[in-house]
Amino acid sequence: MAPDSSEAFIKLILKLKSQHIVGIHLISPRAADIIQALVPALEKGLTKTELDSPIGIHPSVGEEIFAL
């Protein structure tokens, strides 16, 4: 959860044609808490479309990942 209006940098790295997620970069005060929740997406080879399906917890920096 974002206790204040902190900024974050989020980048997904995708395979061009298949849109499979191959990497995630995240810079924010609680990056470790957010990134570990995305490990299953990397291990399962989810696509960007599949990552768009869930709704993130609001308000949080993590919810931005589902809106990229």
TORMI-693708 format. One record per atom (N, C-alpha, C): residue number from 0; x, y, z; chain; atom name; residue in three letters. Coordinates in steps of 0.02 Angstrom, whole numbers, plus 32768, in hexadecimal, padded with zeros to 4 digits. Layout:
<nodes>
n = NUM	east = X	north = Y	up = Z	chain = A	atom = CA	res = ALA
...
</nodes>
This chain:
<nodes>
n = 0	east = 802A	north = 7FC5	up = 8000	chain = A	atom = N	res = MET
n = 0	east = 8000	north = 8000	up = 8000	chain = A	atom = CA	res = MET
n = 0	east = 802C	north = 803E	up = 8000	chain = A	atom = C	res = MET
n = 1	east = 8018	north = 806F	up = 7FDB	chain = A	atom = N	res = ALA
n = 1	east = 803D	north = 80AD	up = 7FD7	chain = A	atom = CA	res = ALA
n = 1	east = 8024	north = 80DE	up = 800D	chain = A	atom = C	res = ALA
n = 2	east = 804A	north = 80E8	up = 8043	chain = A	atom = N	res = PRO
n = 2	east = 8032	north = 8114	up = 8079	chain = A	atom = CA	res = PRO
n = 2	east = 8032	north = 815E	up = 8066	chain = A	atom = C	res = PRO
n = 3	east = 8057	north = 816F	up = 8032	chain = A	atom = N	res = ASP
n = 3	east = 8059	north = 81B4	up = 801C	chain = A	atom = CA	res = ASP
n = 3	east = 805C	north = 81B4	up = 7FD0	chain = A	atom = C	res = ASP
n = 4	east = 8067	north = 81EC	up = 7FB3	chain = A	atom = N	res = SER
n = 4	east = 8068	north = 81F0	up = 7F6A	chain = A	atom = CA	res = SER
n = 4	east = 80AF	north = 81E3	up = 7F50	chain = A	atom = C	res = SER
n = 5	east = 80CA	north = 81A8	up = 7F5F	chain = A	atom = N	res = SER
n = 5	east = 810D	north = 8197	up = 7F47	chain = A	atom = CA	res = SER
n = 5	east = 810B	north = 8185	up = 7EFD	chain = A	atom = C	res = SER
n = 6	east = 8143	north = 818F	up = 7EDC	chain = A	atom = N	res = GLU
n = 6	east = 8148	north = 817F	up = 7E95	chain = A	atom = CA	res = GLU
n = 6	east = 8166	north = 813A	up = 7E8D	chain = A	atom = C	res = GLU
n = 7	east = 8157	north = 811C	up = 7E54	chain = A	atom = N	res = ALA
n = 7	east = 8172	north = 80DA	up = 7E45	chain = A	atom = CA	res = ALA
n = 7	east = 8182	north = 80D5	up = 7DFA	chain = A	atom = C	res = ALA
n = 8	east = 81B0	north = 80A9	up = 7DEA	chain = A	atom = N	res = PHE
n = 8	east = 81C2	north = 809A	up = 7DA4	chain = A	atom = CA	res = PHE
n = 8	east = 81B3	north = 8050	up = 7D9A	chain = A	atom = C	res = PHE
n = 9	east = 818A	north = 8041	up = 7D68	chain = A	atom = N	res = ILE
n = 9	east = 8178	north = 7FFC	up = 7D5A	chain = A	atom = CA	res = ILE
n = 9	east = 8182	north = 7FEF	up = 7D10	chain = A	atom = C	res = ILE
n = 10	east = 81A4	north = 7FB8	up = 7CFF	chain = A	atom = N	res = LYS
n = 10	east = 81AD	north = 7FA6	up = 7CB9	chain = A	atom = CA	res = LYS
n = 10	east = 81A5	north = 7F5B	up = 7CB1	chain = A	atom = C	res = LYS
n = 11	east = 817B	north = 7F47	up = 7C82	chain = A	atom = N	res = LEU
n = 11	east = 8175	north = 7F01	up = 7C70	chain = A	atom = CA	res = LEU
n = 11	east = 819F	north = 7EF4	up = 7C32	chain = A	atom = C	res = LEU
n = 12	east = 81C1	north = 7EBC	up = 7C30	chain = A	atom = N	res = ILE
n = 12	east = 81E8	north = 7EA8	up = 7BF6	chain = A	atom = CA	res = ILE
n = 12	east = 81C3	north = 7E6D	up = 7BD7	chain = A	atom = C	res = ILE
n = 13	east = 81AE	north = 7E74	up = 7B98	chain = A	atom = N	res = LEU
n = 13	east = 8185	north = 7E42	up = 7B77	chain = A	atom = CA	res = LEU
n = 13	east = 81A7	north = 7E27	up = 7B38	chain = A	atom = C	res = LEU
n = 14	east = 8196	north = 7DE8	up = 7B27	chain = A	atom = N	res = LYS
n = 14	east = 81A8	north = 7DCF	up = 7AE5	chain = A	atom = CA	res = LYS
n = 14	east = 817A	north = 7DF2	up = 7AB4	chain = A	atom = C	res = LYS
n = 15	east = 8196	north = 7E0B	up = 7A7E	chain = A	atom = N	res = LEU
n = 15	east = 8172	north = 7E37	up = 7A51	chain = A	atom = CA	res = LEU
n = 15	east = 8132	north = 7E16	up = 7A34	chain = A	atom = C	res = LEU
n = 16	east = 8138	north = 7DDD	up = 7A16	chain = A	atom = N	res = LYS
n = 16	east = 80FD	north = 7DC0	up = 79F4	chain = A	atom = CA	res = LYS
n = 16	east = 80CD	north = 7D9E	up = 7A24	chain = A	atom = C	res = LYS
n = 17	east = 80E6	north = 7D78	up = 7A54	chain = A	atom = N	res = SER
n = 17	east = 80BA	north = 7D52	up = 7A80	chain = A	atom = CA	res = SER
n = 17	east = 80A0	north = 7D7B	up = 7ABB	chain = A	atom = C	res = SER
n = 18	east = 80C2	north = 7DB3	up = 7ACB	chain = A	atom = N	res = GLN
n = 18	east = 80B1	north = 7DDD	up = 7B05	chain = A	atom = CA	res = GLN
n = 18	east = 80BB	north = 7DB9	up = 7B47	chain = A	atom = C	res = GLN
n = 19	east = 80E3	north = 7D83	up = 7B48	chain = A	atom = N	res = HIS
n = 19	east = 80F4	north = 7D61	up = 7B87	chain = A	atom = CA	res = HIS
n = 19	east = 8122	north = 7D8E	up = 7BB0	chain = A	atom = C	res = HIS
n = 20	east = 8116	north = 7D90	up = 7BF1	chain = A	atom = N	res = ILE
n = 20	east = 813E	north = 7DB8	up = 7C1F	chain = A	atom = CA	res = ILE
n = 20	east = 8180	north = 7D94	up = 7C2C	chain = A	atom = C	res = ILE
n = 21	east = 81B7	north = 7DB4	up = 7C1F	chain = A	atom = N	res = VAL
n = 21	east = 81F8	north = 7D96	up = 7C2C	chain = A	atom = CA	res = VAL
n = 21	east = 8220	north = 7DBC	up = 7C61	chain = A	atom = C	res = VAL
n = 22	east = 8208	north = 7DF6	up = 7C75	chain = A	atom = N	res = GLY
n = 22	east = 822A	north = 7E1D	up = 7CA8	chain = A	atom = CA	res = GLY
n = 22	east = 8200	north = 7E55	up = 7CC2	chain = A	atom = C	res = GLY
n = 23	east = 820E	north = 7E69	up = 7CFF	chain = A	atom = N	res = ILE
n = 23	east = 81EA	north = 7EA0	up = 7D1F	chain = A	atom = CA	res = ILE
n = 23	east = 821D	north = 7ECB	up = 7D44	chain = A	atom = C	res = ILE
n = 24	east = 821D	north = 7F0B	up = 7D38	chain = A	atom = N	res = HIS
n = 24	east = 8247	north = 7F3A	up = 7D5E	chain = A	atom = CA	res = HIS
n = 24	east = 8218	north = 7F65	up = 7D88	chain = A	atom = C	res = HIS
n = 25	east = 822A	north = 7F6F	up = 7DC6	chain = A	atom = N	res = LEU
n = 25	east = 8200	north = 7F97	up = 7DF2	chain = A	atom = CA	res = LEU
n = 25	east = 822D	north = 7FBC	up = 7E23	chain = A	atom = C	res = LEU
n = 26	east = 8225	north = 7FFD	up = 7E26	chain = A	atom = N	res = ILE
n = 26	east = 8249	north = 8027	up = 7E55	chain = A	atom = CA	res = ILE
n = 26	east = 8215	north = 804D	up = 7E7D	chain = A	atom = C	res = ILE
n = 27	east = 8211	north = 803F	up = 7EBD	chain = A	atom = N	res = SER
n = 27	east = 81E4	north = 8062	up = 7EEA	chain = A	atom = CA	res = SER
n = 27	east = 81F8	north = 8052	up = 7F31	chain = A	atom = C	res = SER
n = 28	east = 81DE	north = 8077	up = 7F62	chain = A	atom = N	res = PRO
n = 28	east = 81F1	north = 806A	up = 7FA7	chain = A	atom = CA	res = PRO
n = 28	east = 81E2	north = 8022	up = 7FBF	chain = A	atom = C	res = PRO
n = 29	east = 81AD	north = 8002	up = 7FA4	chain = A	atom = N	res = ARG
n = 29	east = 819B	north = 7FBE	up = 7FB9	chain = A	atom = CA	res = ARG
n = 29	east = 819F	north = 7F8E	up = 7F7E	chain = A	atom = C	res = ARG
n = 30	east = 81D0	north = 7F96	up = 7F55	chain = A	atom = N	res = ALA
n = 30	east = 81D6	north = 7F6D	up = 7F18	chain = A	atom = CA	res = ALA
n = 30	east = 81DA	north = 7F23	up = 7F28	chain = A	atom = C	res = ALA
n = 31	east = 81FD	north = 7F0F	up = 7F5B	chain = A	atom = N	res = ALA
n = 31	east = 8205	north = 7EC8	up = 7F6B	chain = A	atom = CA	res = ALA
n = 31	east = 81C2	north = 7EA8	up = 7F7B	chain = A	atom = C	res = ALA
n = 32	east = 8196	north = 7ECC	up = 7F9D	chain = A	atom = N	res = ASP
n = 32	east = 8154	north = 7EB1	up = 7FAE	chain = A	atom = CA	res = ASP
n = 32	east = 8129	north = 7EA5	up = 7F6F	chain = A	atom = C	res = ASP
n = 33	east = 8130	north = 7ED1	up = 7F3F	chain = A	atom = N	res = ILE
n = 33	east = 8108	north = 7ECD	up = 7F02	chain = A	atom = CA	res = ILE
n = 33	east = 8125	north = 7E9A	up = 7ED2	chain = A	atom = C	res = ILE
n = 34	east = 8166	north = 7E9B	up = 7EC8	chain = A	atom = N	res = ILE
n = 34	east = 8185	north = 7E71	up = 7E96	chain = A	atom = CA	res = ILE
n = 34	east = 817D	north = 7E27	up = 7EA6	chain = A	atom = C	res = ILE
n = 35	east = 817F	north = 7E15	up = 7EE7	chain = A	atom = N	res = GLN
n = 35	east = 8179	north = 7DCE	up = 7EF8	chain = A	atom = CA	res = GLN
n = 35	east = 8134	north = 7DB3	up = 7EE8	chain = A	atom = C	res = GLN
n = 36	east = 8102	north = 7DDD	up = 7EE5	chain = A	atom = N	res = ALA
n = 36	east = 80BF	north = 7DC7	up = 7ED1	chain = A	atom = CA	res = ALA
n = 36	east = 80BB	north = 7DB7	up = 7E87	chain = A	atom = C	res = ALA
n = 37	east = 80EC	north = 7DD1	up = 7E60	chain = A	atom = N	res = LEU
n = 37	east = 80EB	north = 7DC6	up = 7E18	chain = A	atom = CA	res = LEU
n = 37	east = 8117	north = 7D8C	up = 7E02	chain = A	atom = C	res = LEU
n = 38	east = 813A	north = 7D6C	up = 7E2F	chain = A	atom = N	res = VAL
n = 38	east = 8165	north = 7D33	up = 7E1E	chain = A	atom = CA	res = VAL
n = 38	east = 813C	north = 7CFC	up = 7DFC	chain = A	atom = C	res = VAL
n = 39	east = 8100	north = 7CEB	up = 7E14	chain = A	atom = N	res = PRO
n = 39	east = 80D9	north = 7CB7	up = 7DF2	chain = A	atom = CA	res = PRO
n = 39	east = 80C9	north = 7CC8	up = 7DA9	chain = A	atom = C	res = PRO
n = 40	east = 80BF	north = 7D08	up = 7D9A	chain = A	atom = N	res = ALA
n = 40	east = 80B2	north = 7D1C	up = 7D54	chain = A	atom = CA	res = ALA
n = 40	east = 80EE	north = 7D0D	up = 7D29	chain = A	atom = C	res = ALA
n = 41	east = 812A	north = 7D19	up = 7D43	chain = A	atom = N	res = LEU
n = 41	east = 8167	north = 7D09	up = 7D1E	chain = A	atom = CA	res = LEU
n = 41	east = 8171	north = 7CBE	up = 7D17	chain = A	atom = C	res = LEU
n = 42	east = 8166	north = 7C99	up = 7D4D	chain = A	atom = N	res = GLU
n = 42	east = 8170	north = 7C51	up = 7D4B	chain = A	atom = CA	res = GLU
n = 42	east = 813E	north = 7C2D	up = 7D1D	chain = A	atom = C	res = GLU
n = 43	east = 8102	north = 7C45	up = 7D1B	chain = A	atom = N	res = LYS
n = 43	east = 80CD	north = 7C26	up = 7CF2	chain = A	atom = CA	res = LYS
n = 43	east = 80CE	north = 7C3F	up = 7CAA	chain = A	atom = C	res = LYS
n = 44	east = 80F6	north = 7C72	up = 7C9B	chain = A	atom = N	res = GLY
n = 44	east = 80F9	north = 7C8C	up = 7C57	chain = A	atom = CA	res = GLY
n = 44	east = 80BA	north = 7CB1	up = 7C42	chain = A	atom = C	res = GLY
n = 45	east = 809C	north = 7CD6	up = 7C70	chain = A	atom = N	res = LEU
n = 45	east = 805F	north = 7CFA	up = 7C60	chain = A	atom = CA	res = LEU
n = 45	east = 806B	north = 7D2F	up = 7C2A	chain = A	atom = C	res = LEU
n = 46	east = 8037	north = 7D3F	up = 7C07	chain = A	atom = N	res = THR
n = 46	east = 803A	north = 7D74	up = 7BD5	chain = A	atom = CA	res = THR
n = 46	east = 8023	north = 7DB6	up = 7BF5	chain = A	atom = C	res = THR
n = 47	east = 802F	north = 7DEC	up = 7BD2	chain = A	atom = N	res = LYS
n = 47	east = 8018	north = 7E2E	up = 7BEA	chain = A	atom = CA	res = LYS
n = 47	east = 7FCC	north = 7E2F	up = 7BF2	chain = A	atom = C	res = LYS
n = 48	east = 7FA9	north = 7E10	up = 7BC4	chain = A	atom = N	res = THR
n = 48	east = 7F5F	north = 7E0D	up = 7BC7	chain = A	atom = CA	res = THR
n = 48	east = 7F49	north = 7DE8	up = 7C07	chain = A	atom = C	res = THR
n = 49	east = 7F6A	north = 7DB2	up = 7C17	chain = A	atom = N	res = GLU
n = 49	east = 7F58	north = 7D8C	up = 7C54	chain = A	atom = CA	res = GLU
n = 49	east = 7F67	north = 7DB4	up = 7C93	chain = A	atom = C	res = GLU
n = 50	east = 7F9D	north = 7DDB	up = 7C92	chain = A	atom = N	res = LEU
n = 50	east = 7FAD	north = 7E05	up = 7CCB	chain = A	atom = CA	res = LEU
n = 50	east = 7F7B	north = 7E3E	up = 7CD3	chain = A	atom = C	res = LEU
n = 51	east = 7F5B	north = 7E52	up = 7C9E	chain = A	atom = N	res = ASP
n = 51	east = 7F29	north = 7E88	up = 7CA0	chain = A	atom = CA	res = ASP
n = 51	east = 7EE8	north = 7E72	up = 7CC2	chain = A	atom = C	res = ASP
n = 52	east = 7EDC	north = 7E32	up = 7CC8	chain = A	atom = N	res = SER
n = 52	east = 7E9D	north = 7E18	up = 7CE2	chain = A	atom = CA	res = SER
n = 52	east = 7E8F	north = 7E2A	up = 7D2C	chain = A	atom = C	res = SER
n = 53	east = 7EBF	north = 7E20	up = 7D59	chain = A	atom = N	res = PRO
n = 53	east = 7EB1	north = 7E2F	up = 7DA0	chain = A	atom = CA	res = PRO
n = 53	east = 7EA7	north = 7E79	up = 7DAC	chain = A	atom = C	res = PRO
n = 54	east = 7E88	north = 7E88	up = 7DE3	chain = A	atom = N	res = ILE
n = 54	east = 7E80	north = 7ECD	up = 7DF9	chain = A	atom = CA	res = ILE
n = 54	east = 7EAD	north = 7ED7	up = 7E35	chain = A	atom = C	res = ILE
n = 55	east = 7ED9	north = 7F09	up = 7E32	chain = A	atom = N	res = GLY
n = 55	east = 7F08	north = 7F15	up = 7E68	chain = A	atom = CA	res = GLY
n = 55	east = 7EE7	north = 7F36	up = 7EA4	chain = A	atom = C	res = GLY
n = 56	east = 7F07	north = 7F2F	up = 7EDE	chain = A	atom = N	res = ILE
n = 56	east = 7EEE	north = 7F4F	up = 7F1B	chain = A	atom = CA	res = ILE
n = 56	east = 7EF7	north = 7F9A	up = 7F15	chain = A	atom = C	res = ILE
n = 57	east = 7EC3	north = 7FBF	up = 7F26	chain = A	atom = N	res = HIS
n = 57	east = 7EC4	north = 8008	up = 7F1F	chain = A	atom = CA	res = HIS
n = 57	east = 7EBE	north = 8027	up = 7F64	chain = A	atom = C	res = HIS
n = 58	east = 7EE3	north = 8059	up = 7F75	chain = A	atom = N	res = PRO
n = 58	east = 7F19	north = 8078	up = 7F50	chain = A	atom = CA	res = PRO
n = 58	east = 7F5B	north = 8056	up = 7F5F	chain = A	atom = C	res = PRO
n = 59	east = 7F80	north = 8048	up = 7F2C	chain = A	atom = N	res = SER
n = 59	east = 7FC3	north = 802A	up = 7F34	chain = A	atom = CA	res = SER
n = 59	east = 7FEC	north = 8035	up = 7EF6	chain = A	atom = C	res = SER
n = 60	east = 802D	north = 8030	up = 7EFD	chain = A	atom = N	res = VAL
n = 60	east = 805A	north = 8033	up = 7EC3	chain = A	atom = CA	res = VAL
n = 60	east = 8050	north = 7FF5	up = 7E99	chain = A	atom = C	res = VAL
n = 61	east = 8044	north = 7FBC	up = 7EBB	chain = A	atom = N	res = GLY
n = 61	east = 803C	north = 7F7C	up = 7E98	chain = A	atom = CA	res = GLY
n = 61	east = 8003	north = 7F7A	up = 7E67	chain = A	atom = C	res = GLY
n = 62	east = 7FCF	north = 7FA0	up = 7E73	chain = A	atom = N	res = GLU
n = 62	east = 7F96	north = 7F9F	up = 7E45	chain = A	atom = CA	res = GLU
n = 62	east = 7FA9	north = 7FBA	up = 7E00	chain = A	atom = C	res = GLU
n = 63	east = 7FDD	north = 7FE2	up = 7DFD	chain = A	atom = N	res = GLU
n = 63	east = 7FF2	north = 7FFE	up = 7DBD	chain = A	atom = CA	res = GLU
n = 63	east = 800C	north = 7FC9	up = 7D8D	chain = A	atom = C	res = GLU
n = 64	east = 8024	north = 7F92	up = 7DA8	chain = A	atom = N	res = ILE
n = 64	east = 803D	north = 7F5C	up = 7D7D	chain = A	atom = CA	res = ILE
n = 64	east = 8005	north = 7F3F	up = 7D52	chain = A	atom = C	res = ILE
n = 65	east = 7FC9	north = 7F3D	up = 7D6D	chain = A	atom = N	res = PHE
n = 65	east = 7F90	north = 7F21	up = 7D49	chain = A	atom = CA	res = PHE
n = 65	east = 7F72	north = 7F53	up = 7D18	chain = A	atom = C	res = PHE
n = 66	east = 7F8C	north = 7F8F	up = 7D17	chain = A	atom = N	res = ALA
n = 66	east = 7F72	north = 7FC3	up = 7CEB	chain = A	atom = CA	res = ALA
n = 66	east = 7FA5	north = 7FDB	up = 7CB8	chain = A	atom = C	res = ALA
n = 67	east = 7FDD	north = 7FB8	up = 7CB1	chain = A	atom = N	res = LEU
n = 67	east = 8011	north = 7FCD	up = 7C81	chain = A	atom = CA	res = LEU
n = 67	east = 7FF8	north = 7FC5	up = 7C3A	chain = A	atom = C	res = LEU
</nodes>
